[in-house]
Amino acid sequence: MAKNPTQYLCSECGWTGAKWFGRCPECGQWGTIDEFHEARPAARARTGAAGPGTGGARGGIGTESGRVSRTQAAMVADGVATPITKIGTESVTRLTTGFSEFDRVLGGGIVPGSVVLVAGEPGIGKSTLLLETAGHVARAVAGGDSGSGDDGSAGGAPDAAQPRTVLYISGEESQAQVRMRAQRINAVEDNLLLAATTDLATVLGLIGQTRPALAIVDSAQTITSQDVDGISGGSTQVREVASALIDTAKTLDVPVLLVGHVTKDGSIAGPRTLEHLVDVVCQFEGDSETALRMLRAVKNRFGPTDEVGCFDMSGEGIEEVTDPSGLFLSSGSGDDGMATEGTCVTFTLDGHRSLPIEVQSLVTASVLPTPRRAANGVDTNRLAMLVAVLYRHARINILANDLYVSTIAGGLAKEPACDLAVAAALASAANGVPIARGTCAIGEISLTGQIRPVPRLEHRLAEAARLGFTRAVVPVMRRRGRSHDAAHTAGLEILQVDSLRDALATLGVAAKR
């Protein structure tokens, strides 16, 4: 067979061509085109003719939904399409991770045969999270709630608590280093198998030999295949490693958790096809200055993509935070009485969750020709707009003052629904009048000084009532809440306003006449 000519591939958009360019002619990115050699076809997989350890013994072939019968395998092998009504379905039992927050993000647990990519900044805690998950599974710790994803695919309850074999493959650390970290986070178990290798064939052999209940590969950029050229972490190698692991996972029905590196701009390293190939893509985010970590599902074939899991990083490992509401509030923010001037509480949405965010502001006289504007957790451009609206429509002039606005514990108040709380905090600090504790403000402010409605206001009010807030200043509701919404907001006085001036007057921080 004639050798394939050399091709060049763009890792950003997937453009291919026979000539190298410094700048991709398709997407315009610089330095993203690398030399690409097609991998030699390997007998892995999906034909059902593989030997022991590759799924041939199961008598079927691997598919995206699990195993199929021998009859269906024969029909597929003969190139015959099967009517969808004749394809049998099995009740898929999800594997619990031991973290209810992790299970929530995945849609109820890990689906057998799926490949989950977990990416994040260096040192954010990816390896610690997955190693602790491996310890939970090997220890038979059942966490999470039963149920299927919102899309209805891969339903079924999480697996019952039974000891299982877990295979942890590290391409970055030695076995001794992994053991030290596992001992620190209490993840040392007899059923947890460790291996340190960077060879793809060895990794596939270990998975086929042990047939674990869960396989963890740390990381995709450190594993290399001898069948293709290129350095580890290159586009060709990452694509080959991902394809091989996906084939093995589908064939053996073994779920794989795959660690992925990110580039300096925060995107997942390697070709974009890596994210298309895997079943679930999770981003592990956090601030190095705080212990709070957030796990978000960017892509999920078996559940929703708007869920978020909260974790707390400590010296003993990672702990889940099932109720993160108290993290973003100062002590006593929900009690009756008077609060410190310059503070106001709002509720923002993060996935399906409604989180309270306390906005703090400081207004001081400026000694600089250009007043200083410092914001932490608040959009600076949005802050400048709110200062102008306060001056024009609320008669509060702080244009010549130094302004400092911040949130607590790394919370983000960049949603438009937080506008009213930011403006109220600035007005409170400028007038020296505190806002009563137990009061929250939710609403978007337009350039005309109107308070505009925000999405899912009922969920925010229900969370405010659950935390013990007694008053909520909100936009005028276009449609009244249903009867069960009234039950969820029992004890919460809802004050509807349609302008910034009325809202500040209701909060008691309007301009002094």
Stockholm file with secondary structure:
# STOCKHOLM 1.0

chainA/1-513         MAKNPTQYLCSECGWTGAKWFGRCPECGQWGTIDEFHEARPAARARTGAAGPGTGGARGGIGTESGRVSRTQAAMVADGVATPITKIGTESVTRLTTGFSEFDRVLGGGIVPGSVVLVAGEPGIGKSTLLLETAGHVARAVAGGDSGSGDDGSAGGAPDAAQPRTVLYISGEESQAQVRMRAQRINAVEDNLLLAATTDLATVLGLIGQTRPALAIVDSAQTITSQDVDGISGGSTQVREVASALIDTAKTLDVPVLLVGHVTKDGSIAGPRTLEHLVDVVCQFEGDSETALRMLRAVKNRFGPTDEVGCFDMSGEGIEEVTDPSGLFLSSGSGDDGMATEGTCVTFTLDGHRSLPIEVQSLVTASVLPTPRRAANGVDTNRLAMLVAVLYRHARINILANDLYVSTIAGGLAKEPACDLAVAAALASAANGVPIARGTCAIGEISLTGQIRPVPRLEHRLAEAARLGFTRAVVPVMRRRGRSHDAAHTAGLEILQVDSLRDALATLGVAAKR
#=GR chainA/1-513 SS CCCCCCEEEETTTCCEESSCCSBCTTTCCBSCEEEECCCCCCCCSTTSCCCTTTTGGGTSCEETTEECCHHHHHHHHTTCCCCGGGCCCCCCCBBCCSCHHHHHHHTSSBCTTCEEEEEECTTSSHHHHHHHHHHHHHHTCCCSCCCCCTTCSSCSCBCCSCCCCEEEEESSSCHHHHHHHHHHTTCCCTTEEEEECCBHHHHHHHHHHHCCSEEEEECTTTCBCTTSCSCTTSHHHHHHHHHHHHHHHHHHTCCEEEEECBCTTSSBSSCTHHHHHSSEEEEEEECTTSSEEEEEEEEETTSCSSCEEEEEEETTEEEECSCGGGGGSCTTTTSSSBCCTTEEEEEEEETTEEEEEEEEEEEEECCSSSCCEEEESSCHHHHHHHHHHHHHHSCCCCTTEEEEEEESTTCCCCSGGGHHHHHHHHHHHHHTCCCBTTEEECCEECTTSBEECCTTHHHHHHHHHHTTCCEEEEECCSSCCCHHHHHHTTTCEEEEESBHHHHHHHHTCCCCC
#=GC SS_cons         CCCCCCEEEETTTCCEESSCCSBCTTTCCBSCEEEECCCCCCCCSTTSCCCTTTTGGGTSCEETTEECCHHHHHHHHTTCCCCGGGCCCCCCCBBCCSCHHHHHHHTSSBCTTCEEEEEECTTSSHHHHHHHHHHHHHHTCCCSCCCCCTTCSSCSCBCCSCCCCEEEEESSSCHHHHHHHHHHTTCCCTTEEEEECCBHHHHHHHHHHHCCSEEEEECTTTCBCTTSCSCTTSHHHHHHHHHHHHHHHHHHTCCEEEEECBCTTSSBSSCTHHHHHSSEEEEEEECTTSSEEEEEEEEETTSCSSCEEEEEEETTEEEECSCGGGGGSCTTTTSSSBCCTTEEEEEEEETTEEEEEEEEEEEEECCSSSCCEEEESSCHHHHHHHHHHHHHHSCCCCTTEEEEEEESTTCCCCSGGGHHHHHHHHHHHHHTCCCBTTEEECCEECTTSBEECCTTHHHHHHHHHHTTCCEEEEECCSSCCCHHHHHHTTTCEEEEESBHHHHHHHHTCCCCC
//
